[in-house]
């Protein structure tokens, strides 16, 4: 796995040997960050269910000011620490070894500009996270990856990436009508 855009494009990231970890595919990350690119410069981002931290690190590579990472699995935390160190961003990032759902529930409104979430496919953790965000929007934009057949709570703008993956963007204010402007 590697960073695909920005100042660290081409840099490789460490992945844990844990088969339960499903890193976001490069083509999905590419589209995800392309849609959010206008909002990344100077942004405070949080990568929930962070795994290797690829989403938050990719956002920093493209101009985000800071990134916080929330991950609980020891192998993923180890890989994430190594990736943060390799890119020399310890001073601009924080790693929380915690469960993402209670962590998000405790956040203040608008603690972040952009929140990324890519929990395990088929779980209801994503629905719970979105419900939490809709009650208290802890980020201006909540951007989530999910299986294409997963129907999410209303209010988001959905972008289908391929025949298995979709991204949905929730904003703390109404969306423009154009799907290509999903993250604007």
N, C-alpha and C positions, 0 to 999 in steps of 0.2 A: 504494500500500500504506500502511496506517495501523495504529497501535496500537489495539486494540479494547477493552481493559479496563484498569481501574486508574486511577492518577492522571494518566497521559498519554493516556487514551482520546481518540481522534480526531486525535492528532498524526500527521502524515504522515511516512513514512520514504522516504529516497532509495533507488532501485533502480538497479543497474548496467544499462547498455544491452546486456549480454551475453545473448544468446538461450539460452545453455546454463544460465543460472541459472533455477531453477524455485522461486520463493518459495512458502512454505507458504500455501495458500489460507486466507482469513480464517475460514471456517466450521470448518476443520480446527484452526487455531490456537485458536479460541474453545473448542472441545471439549477440546483438549489441555490448555490452561491451566485450564479448569474442573475437569477431573479431578485436576489437580495443586494446585489452589488451597490446600487445607488444609496443604500442605507448603511453600508458597512463603515465608511470612513468615520473614524473617531467613536464608533459604537462600543457600548458595554454589552458583551454577549455572555450568555450562559449556555452551556452544553449539558443538558440533562440526559441521563443514561449514556454518559460520555464514551464508554468503551475506550478506544485508543485516543480519543480527543480530536479525531480528524476534522470534525465540523468546526469546533472552536478554533483550532489551529489554522485551518483553512481561512476562516473569517479574519484572523489576525494577519495572515499572510496577505490578505486583500485590504487591509486598512483598519480593522477593528482595533480600538485602543486597548481593551482588556478582554480577557475571557476567564470565566470561572467554569470549573468542571465538576460534575457531580456523578460519582461512580461508586459502587459498593463491592464489586467482585475483585478479590485480591490480585489476580493475574492481570486484569485490566488496569487496576490502579498502578501496578508495577510498570506496565507498558506506557501508561500515560505520564507517569513521572519521568521516565526515560525520554519521551518525546518532548516534554516541556524543557528538560535540561538540554537536549540536543539542539533545540531551536533558540536557546538562551532567552526564554520568556518568563522565567520565574518571577521577576519583579512586576510583570504585567498580568499574572494569572494566579488563581487560587484553585486548589484541589480539595474538594470536600468528599471524604469517604463516608457517604451517607446514602440512604435510600432516597431516590429522587422525589417520590410523591410527598412524604412528610416535609422534605426540604422545601419544595415548592409551596406547600400549604403555609409555611411560616414566613414566606417572603412578603415584603411590603409592596404596595402598589408601585409600579413603574421602577422597580429596583434595577431593571435592565432595559436596554433598547430592543434587543432581539434575544429570544429564547429558542434554542434548537431542541427537539425531542425526537428520538428514534428508539422507542422501547421495543421489546420483543414483539414480533408480529403475532397476531392472534390473541394477545392478552388484552385485558380491559384496562390496563394501566394508562393507556393513552386517553381513553374516554374520561377516566378519573382526573387526569392531568388537565385536560381541556375544561372540564367542569370547574376545577379549582381556578384556572385562569379566568374563566368567564365570571366567576364570583369576585375575584380580586386579580385584575390584570397585572401580573408581576413583571411583564415586559410589554412594550408598545406593540411588538409583533411576536406572535407565537407561531413558529414554523415547524411542522411535524411531517415525518415520513411514516407511511403506513402501507399495508397491503391494499391493492386496488379494490378488493371486495369488502374492505372494512368501511362501513358507514359510520361517519363521525358525527358528533353533535353539530347542530346547525350553526351557521354564522361564519364559516370559513370559505375561502376561495380555493377550490381544488384544481390541481394541475396533474394530469396523468403523464407519467414519465415513460413507462413501457407497459407491457401486458401484465406485470405483476406489482408495480410500484406506483404510488401516487404521493404527492406532497400537498398538504393543505396549509394555507396561511390564514391566521386569525389576526385581526388588527383591533386595537382598542378604539378605533373609529371606523366608519363605513368604508367599504372597498370601492375602488373604481369599477366600472362594468367590464372593462377589457381584461380577459384572462392573462394576457401577456404582462399586464401591469399588476399581477397578483401581489407583489411585495412592495409596490410603490406607495 
